[in-house]
Amino acid sequence: MRTWPALEVTFGNPRLVDAVQAALLDYNVAAVDETSADTWRLFFNTTGDRAQAELGLRREFPKMEIAEL
């Protein structure tokens, strides 16, 4: 069974949704699961892609909760 490196991001502020959507265009996101209105799971093809996205998102959105899955 294939597994996918993923991040779970929780916005904490619904106004961030559009900005995060735009930021994700800079990363190799394979899929997005909107688990709730303010929490998404972002799936990547490689752990390197996930690490690059995590670093960039943490820089751009320091108050957003981000967890590796």
N, C-alpha and C positions, 0 to 999 in steps of 0.2 A: 504494500500500500504506500502510495506517495504521500509525503508530508510537505507542507508549505511553510516556510518561515513567515511569521506574521507579527504585526504590532496591533495592540489594542489602544486606541486613542479616545480619550474622554475630553470633550471640549470644555465643559464647565461654563461656557458662555455661548449661547446659540448664535451670536453674531459672528463667531469664528468659522462657521460652516463654509461659507463662500470662499473665504481666504484659504482655508485648508484645502478645499477642492482645487483651487487654482495652484497652490503649492505642490500638490501631488503630481501635477503634470511634469515636474522636474525629476521625477523618480520612476523607476521601473515597477510600477504597481501592477500585479497580475489580476487582482480582484479586490473588490470592496464589499464587505458585509455590513450593512447599517443595522446593527443589533438593537439600537434604540435611537431616539432623536438626538442624543448627545454622545453616543458611543459607537465607534466604528471599528471593525477589524480589517486591517489592511494586509493583504497577502502578497508575497514576493516569490520570484523564482529561485533566488539564492539568498544565503545569509548575508553576502556582501551587499546586495541590493537593499536588504532590510536595514543593515547597519548604516548605509549612506542616507537612507530616508530618515532613520531615527535621529541621526546627528543633525541633519538639516532642519527637521521639524522641531527638535528641541531648541535649536538656535532661534528659529523664527517665531516659535510659540512657547516661550519659557514657562508659562503658567498652565499649559495643557498637560494633562496626565498621559504618559506614554509608557506602555508595558510591553516587553517582548513576550511572545507566545511561542 
